[in-house]
Amino acid sequence: MGQAKNRGSQAERIAQAQAKLESTRPEKLVCNGCGGDVTSINPVSTRGLRGIDAIWVGQCDCGQTTFAASGEPKAVEAFFFALSENTELTLGRQDKDGAGHETA
């Protein structure tokens, strides 16, 4: 213990964590259902998800929920596999800026 004090005050550490999370935010998500832009994107807690850096979720106007995850490839793959266990899931891949979108 005691290492947190070396990284600044609690307020500074919170600000650092929020800045780190915000740096992973995609500019937009492309819906895997209709291909439309999903601009209302919210972060999801990754606490306890080893290898996952960030998860973002957005709701498209067509009703489709779209997720974006970043981190170690095997951890991201496991996350999407877990999501697909009880639901039909359409997977896609895109760059951070929403370009280069493709569905699998």
DSSP file with accessible surface (Angstrom, degrees, kcal/mol):
  #  RESIDUE AA STRUCTURE BP1 BP2  ACC     N-H-->O    O-->H-N    N-H-->O    O-->H-N    TCO  KAPPA ALPHA  PHI   PSI    X-CA   Y-CA   Z-CA
    1    1 A M              0   0  233      0, 0.0     0, 0.0     0, 0.0     0, 0.0   0.000 360.0 360.0 360.0 173.6    0.0    0.0    0.0
    2    2 A G     >  +     0   0   47      3,-0.0     4,-0.6     0, 0.0     3,-0.4   0.282 360.0 106.8  91.5 -12.4    1.0    3.6   -0.1
    3    3 A Q  H >>  +     0   0  132      1,-0.2     3,-0.7     2,-0.2     4,-0.5   0.816  68.3  66.4 -69.5 -28.5    1.7    3.6   -3.9
    4    4 A A  H >4 S+     0   0   30      1,-0.3     3,-1.6     2,-0.2     4,-0.2   0.890  93.8  58.5 -61.4 -38.2   -1.4    5.6   -4.6
    5    5 A K  H >4 S+     0   0  176     -3,-0.4     3,-1.2     1,-0.3    -1,-0.3   0.833  98.8  59.8 -61.6 -30.3    0.0    8.6   -2.9
    6    6 A N  H << S+     0   0  122     -3,-0.7    -1,-0.3    -4,-0.6    -2,-0.2   0.695 102.4  53.7 -69.6 -18.0    3.0    8.6   -5.3
    7    7 A R  T << S-     0   0  148     -3,-1.6    -1,-0.2    -4,-0.5    -2,-0.2   0.337 120.3 -96.0 -98.9   5.0    0.5    9.0   -8.2
    8    8 A G    <   -     0   0   19     -3,-1.2    -1,-0.4    -4,-0.2     5,-0.0  -0.499  58.6 -32.9 113.7-178.4   -1.2   12.1   -6.8
    9    9 A S     >  -     0   0   60     -2,-0.2     4,-2.6    -3,-0.1     5,-0.2  -0.172  64.2-101.4 -70.2 168.8   -4.2   13.0   -4.7
   10   10 A Q  H  > S+     0   0  134      1,-0.2     4,-2.6     2,-0.2     5,-0.2   0.923 124.9  51.4 -59.4 -42.7   -7.4   11.0   -5.0
   11   11 A A  H  > S+     0   0   71      1,-0.2     4,-2.4     2,-0.2    -1,-0.2   0.901 110.5  48.9 -62.2 -39.6   -8.9   13.7   -7.3
   12   12 A E  H  > S+     0   0  106      2,-0.2     4,-2.4     1,-0.2    -1,-0.2   0.907 111.2  49.4 -66.7 -40.6   -5.9   13.6   -9.5
   13   13 A R  H  X S+     0   0   69     -4,-2.6     4,-2.5     2,-0.2    -2,-0.2   0.901 110.9  50.1 -66.6 -38.6   -6.0    9.8   -9.8
   14   14 A I  H  X S+     0   0   79     -4,-2.6     4,-2.6    -5,-0.2     5,-0.2   0.938 111.4  48.8 -63.5 -44.8   -9.7    9.9  -10.6
   15   15 A A  H  X S+     0   0   52     -4,-2.4     4,-2.4     1,-0.2    -2,-0.2   0.896 111.1  50.4 -62.2 -40.0   -9.0   12.5  -13.3
   16   16 A Q  H  X S+     0   0  105     -4,-2.4     4,-2.4     2,-0.2    -1,-0.2   0.919 111.2  48.3 -63.6 -44.3   -6.2   10.4  -14.7
   17   17 A A  H  X S+     0   0   61     -4,-2.5     4,-2.4     2,-0.2    -2,-0.2   0.909 112.6  48.4 -63.9 -41.5   -8.4    7.3  -14.8
   18   18 A Q  H  X S+     0   0  127     -4,-2.6     4,-2.7     2,-0.2    -2,-0.2   0.899 111.8  49.5 -66.4 -38.7  -11.2    9.2  -16.6
   19   19 A A  H  X S+     0   0   62     -4,-2.4     4,-1.8     2,-0.2    -2,-0.2   0.903 110.3  50.6 -66.2 -40.8   -8.7   10.7  -19.1
   20   20 A K  H  X S+     0   0  155     -4,-2.4     4,-0.5     2,-0.2    -2,-0.2   0.930 113.0  45.9 -62.9 -44.0   -7.4    7.2  -19.8
   21   21 A L  H >< S+     0   0   61     -4,-2.4     3,-1.6     1,-0.2     4,-0.4   0.935 110.9  52.4 -63.6 -45.6  -10.9    5.8  -20.4
   22   22 A E  H >< S+     0   0  105     -4,-2.7     3,-1.3     1,-0.3    -1,-0.2   0.834  99.8  63.6 -62.6 -29.8  -11.9    8.8  -22.6
   23   23 A S  H 3< S+     0   0   70     -4,-1.8    -1,-0.3     1,-0.3    -2,-0.2   0.724 101.9  51.3 -67.8 -19.0   -8.8    8.2  -24.8
   24   24 A T  T << S+     0   0   39     -3,-1.6    -1,-0.3    -4,-0.5    -2,-0.2   0.528  82.4 118.7 -92.1  -7.0  -10.2    4.8  -25.7
   25   25 A R    <   -     0   0   73     -3,-1.3     2,-0.1    -4,-0.4    -3,-0.0  -0.394  65.1-128.7 -64.8 125.8  -13.6    6.2  -26.7
   26   26 A P        -     0   0    8      0, 0.0    71,-0.2     0, 0.0     3,-0.1  -0.459  13.0-126.8 -70.5 148.4  -14.5    5.6  -30.4
   27   27 A E  S    S-     0   0  146     69,-1.8     2,-0.3     1,-0.2    70,-0.2   0.879  87.7 -19.6 -61.7 -38.7  -15.5    8.7  -32.3
   28   28 A K        -     0   0   61     68,-0.7     2,-0.4    12,-0.0    -1,-0.2  -0.968  64.4-126.3-158.4 161.9  -18.6    6.8  -33.4
   29   29 A L  E     -A   38   0A   3      9,-2.3     9,-3.5    -2,-0.3     2,-0.5  -0.903  18.0-137.3-110.3 148.7  -19.8    3.2  -33.6
   30   30 A V  E     -A   37   0A  11     -2,-0.4     7,-0.2     7,-0.2     2,-0.1  -0.932  27.7-117.5-105.9 125.1  -21.2    1.8  -36.8
   31   31 A C     >  -     0   0    0      5,-3.2     4,-1.0    -2,-0.5    35,-0.1  -0.404  11.9-150.7 -63.1 130.6  -24.3   -0.4  -36.2
   32   32 A N  T  4 S+     0   0   33     58,-0.1    -1,-0.2     2,-0.1    59,-0.1   0.634  93.9  51.4 -75.9 -13.8  -23.7   -4.0  -37.2
   33   33 A G  T  4 S+     0   0   49      3,-0.1    -1,-0.1    57,-0.1    -2,-0.0   0.949 131.2   4.0 -84.4 -60.8  -27.5   -4.3  -38.0
   34   34 A C  T  4 S-     0   0   77      2,-0.1    -2,-0.1    30,-0.0     3,-0.1   0.547  90.6-120.7-107.1 -10.8  -28.3   -1.4  -40.3
   35   35 A G     <  +     0   0   43     -4,-1.0    -3,-0.1     1,-0.2    66,-0.1   0.513  65.1 139.6  83.3   4.6  -24.8    0.2  -40.8
   36   36 A G        -     0   0   26     -6,-0.1    -5,-3.2     1,-0.1     2,-0.3  -0.289  60.3 -91.7 -78.1 166.1  -25.9    3.6  -39.4
   37   37 A D  E     -A   30   0A  91     -7,-0.2     2,-0.6    -3,-0.1    24,-0.3  -0.606  28.6-158.1 -79.0 134.7  -23.9    5.8  -37.1
   38   38 A V  E     +A   29   0A   2     -9,-3.5    -9,-2.3    -2,-0.3    22,-0.1  -0.951  22.0 164.6-110.8 105.5  -24.3    5.3  -33.3
   39   39 A T        +     0   0  103     -2,-0.6     2,-1.1   -11,-0.2    -1,-0.1   0.667  53.6  81.2-101.1 -18.7  -23.1    8.5  -31.8
   40   40 A S        +     0   0   78     19,-0.2    19,-0.6   -11,-0.1     2,-0.4  -0.772  64.6 169.5 -89.4  99.7  -24.5    8.2  -28.2
   41   41 A I  E     -B   58   0B   3     -2,-1.1    17,-0.2    17,-0.2    26,-0.1  -0.949  14.8-170.0-121.2 132.2  -21.8    5.9  -26.7
   42   42 A N  E     -B   57   0B  91     15,-3.1    15,-2.7    -2,-0.4     2,-0.1  -0.940  23.2-115.4-123.4 145.1  -21.5    5.1  -23.0
   43   43 A P  E     -B   56   0B  64      0, 0.0     2,-0.4     0, 0.0    13,-0.2  -0.404  22.4-151.5 -76.0 152.7  -18.6    3.4  -21.1
   44   44 A V  E     -B   55   0B  56     11,-2.4    11,-0.6    -2,-0.1     2,-0.1  -0.971  28.6-101.9-121.4 139.4  -19.2    0.0  -19.4
   45   45 A S        -     0   0   90     -2,-0.4     9,-0.1     1,-0.1    11,-0.0  -0.350  26.8-170.0 -62.1 137.2  -17.2   -1.0  -16.3
   46   46 A T    >   +     0   0   39      7,-0.1     3,-2.6    -2,-0.1     6,-0.2   0.214  34.3 143.2-109.9  12.4  -14.4   -3.4  -17.0
   47   47 A R  T 3  S+     0   0  223      1,-0.3     3,-0.1     3,-0.0    -2,-0.0  -0.313  75.7  12.0 -56.6 126.8  -13.7   -4.2  -13.4
   48   48 A G  T 3  S+     0   0   79      1,-0.1     2,-1.0    -2,-0.0    -1,-0.3   0.429  96.3 114.5  85.4  -1.4  -12.8   -7.9  -13.1
   49   49 A L    X   -     0   0   74     -3,-2.6     3,-1.9     3,-0.1    -1,-0.1  -0.741  58.9-151.5-103.3  85.2  -12.4   -8.4  -16.8
   50   50 A R  T 3  S+     0   0  234     -2,-1.0     3,-0.1     1,-0.3    -3,-0.0  -0.298  77.3  18.2 -60.0 131.8   -8.7   -9.1  -17.2
   51   51 A G  T 3  S+     0   0   14      1,-0.2    21,-2.6    24,-0.0     2,-0.6   0.309  95.6 113.1  91.5  -8.7   -7.2   -8.1  -20.5
   52   52 A I  E <   - C   0  71B  14     -3,-1.9    19,-0.3    19,-0.2    -1,-0.2  -0.867  39.8-178.4 -98.8 122.2  -10.1   -5.7  -21.4
   53   53 A D  E     -     0   0B 108     17,-2.5     2,-0.3    -2,-0.6    18,-0.2   0.877  66.8  -9.4 -83.4 -43.4   -9.0   -2.1  -21.5
   54   54 A A  E     - C   0  70B   1     16,-1.6    16,-2.4    -9,-0.1     2,-0.4  -0.992  50.6-160.5-156.8 148.7  -12.4   -0.5  -22.3
   55   55 A I  E     -BC  44  69B   1    -11,-0.6   -11,-2.4    -2,-0.3     2,-0.4  -0.999  13.0-173.6-131.4 133.3  -15.9   -1.4  -23.3
   56   56 A W  E     -BC  43  68B   4     12,-3.1    12,-2.8    -2,-0.4     2,-0.4  -0.957   3.0-166.1-124.8 145.2  -18.3    1.1  -24.9
   57   57 A V  E     +BC  42  67B  32    -15,-2.7   -15,-3.1    -2,-0.4     2,-0.3  -0.983   7.3 177.0-134.3 142.9  -22.0    0.5  -25.7
   58   58 A G  E     -BC  41  66B   4      8,-2.5     8,-3.2    -2,-0.4     2,-0.6  -0.983  24.2-133.0-142.2 153.7  -24.4    2.5  -27.9
   59   59 A Q  E     - C   0  65B 105    -19,-0.6   -19,-0.2    -2,-0.3     6,-0.2  -0.945  23.2-144.5-109.6 120.8  -28.1    2.1  -28.9
   60   60 A C    >   -     0   0   10      4,-2.9     3,-2.0    -2,-0.6   -22,-0.1  -0.441  24.3-114.8 -79.1 157.7  -28.8    2.6  -32.6
   61   61 A D  T 3  S+     0   0  170    -24,-0.3    -1,-0.1     1,-0.3   -23,-0.1   0.768 116.7  63.6 -62.1 -23.6  -32.0    4.2  -33.8
   62   62 A C  T 3  S-     0   0   74      2,-0.1    -1,-0.3     1,-0.1     3,-0.1   0.536 121.9-106.7 -78.9  -6.0  -32.9    0.8  -35.4
   63   63 A G  S <  S+     0   0   47     -3,-2.0     2,-0.2     1,-0.3    -2,-0.1   0.308  76.5 133.7 100.7  -9.9  -33.0   -0.7  -31.9
   64   64 A Q        -     0   0   64     -5,-0.1    -4,-2.9     1,-0.0     2,-0.5  -0.555  51.1-137.2 -77.2 135.8  -29.7   -2.7  -32.2
   65   65 A T  E     -C   59   0B  60     -2,-0.2     2,-0.4    -6,-0.2    -6,-0.2  -0.827  21.1-161.6 -91.0 130.9  -27.3   -2.5  -29.3
   66   66 A T  E     -C   58   0B   6     -8,-3.2    -8,-2.5    -2,-0.5     2,-0.3  -0.959   4.3-165.1-120.3 130.1  -23.7   -2.1  -30.4
   67   67 A F  E     -C   57   0B  61     -2,-0.4     2,-0.4   -10,-0.2   -10,-0.2  -0.852   6.2-166.7-110.2 150.1  -20.6   -2.8  -28.3
   68   68 A A  E     -C   56   0B  24    -12,-2.8   -12,-3.1    -2,-0.3     2,-0.4  -0.995  12.2-179.7-130.6 136.5  -17.0   -1.8  -28.8
   69   69 A A  E     -C   55   0B  25     -2,-0.4     2,-0.3   -14,-0.2   -14,-0.2  -0.992   6.5-170.3-136.5 145.8  -14.2   -3.4  -26.8
   70   70 A S  E     +C   54   0B  43    -16,-2.4   -17,-2.5    -2,-0.4   -16,-1.6  -0.967  37.9  75.0-134.8 152.1  -10.5   -2.9  -26.8
   71   71 A G  E    S+C   52   0B  27     -2,-0.3   -19,-0.2   -19,-0.3    -2,-0.0  -0.981  84.9   0.4 149.1-155.3   -7.7   -4.8  -25.1
   72   72 A E     >  -     0   0  123    -21,-2.6     4,-2.5    -2,-0.3     3,-0.5  -0.453  68.9-125.3 -66.5 133.5   -5.9   -8.1  -25.5
   73   73 A P  H  > S+     0   0  111      0, 0.0     4,-2.6     0, 0.0     5,-0.2   0.868 108.4  48.9 -51.9 -43.8   -7.3   -9.9  -28.6
   74   74 A K  H  > S+     0   0  171      2,-0.2     4,-2.3     1,-0.2     5,-0.1   0.888 112.2  49.0 -66.5 -35.5   -8.1  -13.1  -26.7
   75   75 A A  H  > S+     0   0   17     -3,-0.5     4,-2.2     2,-0.2    -1,-0.2   0.914 112.0  48.1 -69.3 -41.3   -9.8  -11.2  -23.9
   76   76 A V  H  X S+     0   0   25     -4,-2.5     4,-2.3     2,-0.2     5,-0.2   0.928 111.9  50.3 -64.3 -42.5  -11.9   -9.2  -26.4
   77   77 A E  H  X S+     0   0  136     -4,-2.6     4,-2.4    -5,-0.3    -2,-0.2   0.927 110.4  49.6 -61.1 -43.3  -12.8  -12.4  -28.3
   78   78 A A  H  X S+     0   0   58     -4,-2.3     4,-2.6     2,-0.2    -1,-0.2   0.885 108.3  54.3 -64.2 -38.0  -13.9  -14.0  -25.0
   79   79 A F  H  X S+     0   0   35     -4,-2.2     4,-2.1     2,-0.2    -2,-0.2   0.952 111.8  42.9 -60.1 -49.7  -16.0  -11.0  -24.1
   80   80 A F  H  X S+     0   0   35     -4,-2.3     4,-1.8     2,-0.2    -2,-0.2   0.868 111.8  54.6 -69.4 -32.0  -17.9  -11.2  -27.4
   81   81 A F  H  X S+     0   0  127     -4,-2.4     4,-0.7    -5,-0.2    -1,-0.2   0.941 108.3  49.6 -62.9 -44.3  -18.2  -15.0  -27.1
   82   82 A A  H >< S+     0   0   63     -4,-2.6     3,-0.8     1,-0.2     4,-0.4   0.895 109.4  51.9 -62.1 -39.7  -19.8  -14.5  -23.6
   83   83 A L  H >< S+     0   0   48     -4,-2.1     3,-0.6     1,-0.2    -1,-0.2   0.871 108.6  51.5 -61.8 -36.9  -22.2  -11.9  -25.0
   84   84 A S  H >< S+     0   0   41     -4,-1.8     3,-0.7     1,-0.2    -1,-0.2   0.586  85.2  88.9 -80.3  -8.4  -23.3  -14.3  -27.8
   85   85 A E  T << S+     0   0  112     -3,-0.8    -1,-0.2    -4,-0.7    -2,-0.1   0.869 104.3  19.9 -57.7 -41.6  -24.0  -17.2  -25.4
   86   86 A N  T <  S+     0   0  161     -3,-0.6     2,-0.3    -4,-0.4    -1,-0.2   0.209 125.9  44.1-116.6  15.0  -27.6  -16.2  -24.8
   87   87 A T  S <  S-     0   0   85     -3,-0.7     2,-0.5    -4,-0.2    -1,-0.0  -0.984  85.6 -97.9-152.7 159.6  -28.4  -14.0  -27.8
   88   88 A E        -     0   0  179     -2,-0.3     2,-0.4    -3,-0.0    -3,-0.1  -0.706  46.7-167.0 -80.3 130.8  -27.9  -13.8  -31.5
   89   89 A L        -     0   0   51     -2,-0.5     2,-0.6    -5,-0.1    -5,-0.0  -0.974  18.9-156.9-129.0 129.8  -24.9  -11.6  -32.1
   90   90 A T        -     0   0   53     -2,-0.4     2,-0.3    13,-0.0   -58,-0.1  -0.931  21.7-152.5-102.0 120.0  -23.6   -9.9  -35.3
   91   91 A L        +     0   0   76     -2,-0.6    13,-3.5    13,-0.3     2,-0.3  -0.714  19.8 167.3 -96.1 146.8  -19.9   -9.2  -35.0
   92   92 A G  E     -D  103   0C  37     -2,-0.3     2,-0.4    11,-0.3    11,-0.3  -0.904  22.5-140.0-144.9 172.9  -18.1   -6.4  -36.8
   93   93 A R  E     +D  102   0C 153      9,-2.8     9,-2.3    -2,-0.3     2,-0.3  -0.998  23.9 164.4-139.8 140.2  -14.8   -4.6  -36.8
   94   94 A Q        -     0   0   43     -2,-0.4     6,-0.2     7,-0.2     7,-0.1  -0.984  36.5-103.9-150.2 161.1  -14.0   -0.9  -37.2
   95   95 A D    >   -     0   0   76      4,-2.7     3,-2.1    -2,-0.3     6,-0.0  -0.366  47.2 -98.6 -76.0 166.4  -11.3    1.6  -36.7
   96   96 A K  T 3  S+     0   0  112      1,-0.3   -69,-1.8     2,-0.1   -68,-0.7   0.848 125.0  52.2 -57.4 -33.4  -11.5    4.0  -33.8
   97   97 A D  T 3  S-     0   0   74    -71,-0.2    -1,-0.3   -70,-0.2     3,-0.1   0.431 121.1-106.2 -86.6   4.5  -12.9    6.8  -36.1
   98   98 A G  S <  S+     0   0    6     -3,-2.1     3,-0.5     1,-0.3    -2,-0.1   0.350  81.3 125.8  90.4  -7.7  -15.6    4.5  -37.4
   99   99 A A        +     0   0   47      1,-0.2    -4,-2.7    -5,-0.1    -1,-0.3  -0.354  58.4  35.6 -77.8 164.3  -13.9    4.0  -40.8
  100  100 A G  S    S+     0   0   48      1,-0.2     2,-0.2    -6,-0.2    -1,-0.2   0.826  78.2 175.0  65.2  33.4  -13.1    0.6  -42.2
  101  101 A H        +     0   0   55     -3,-0.5     2,-0.3    -7,-0.1    -7,-0.2  -0.512   3.3 164.6 -75.7 134.6  -16.3   -1.0  -40.8
  102  102 A E  E     -D   93   0C 124     -9,-2.3    -9,-2.8    -2,-0.2     2,-0.3  -0.992  26.4-139.7-147.5 141.5  -16.9   -4.6  -41.7
  103  103 A T  E      D   92   0C  77     -2,-0.3   -11,-0.3   -11,-0.3   -13,-0.0  -0.768 360.0 360.0-100.9 151.8  -19.2   -7.3  -40.3
  104  104 A A              0   0  113    -13,-3.5   -13,-0.3    -2,-0.3    -1,-0.0  -0.612 360.0 360.0 -98.1 360.0  -18.3  -10.9  -39.9
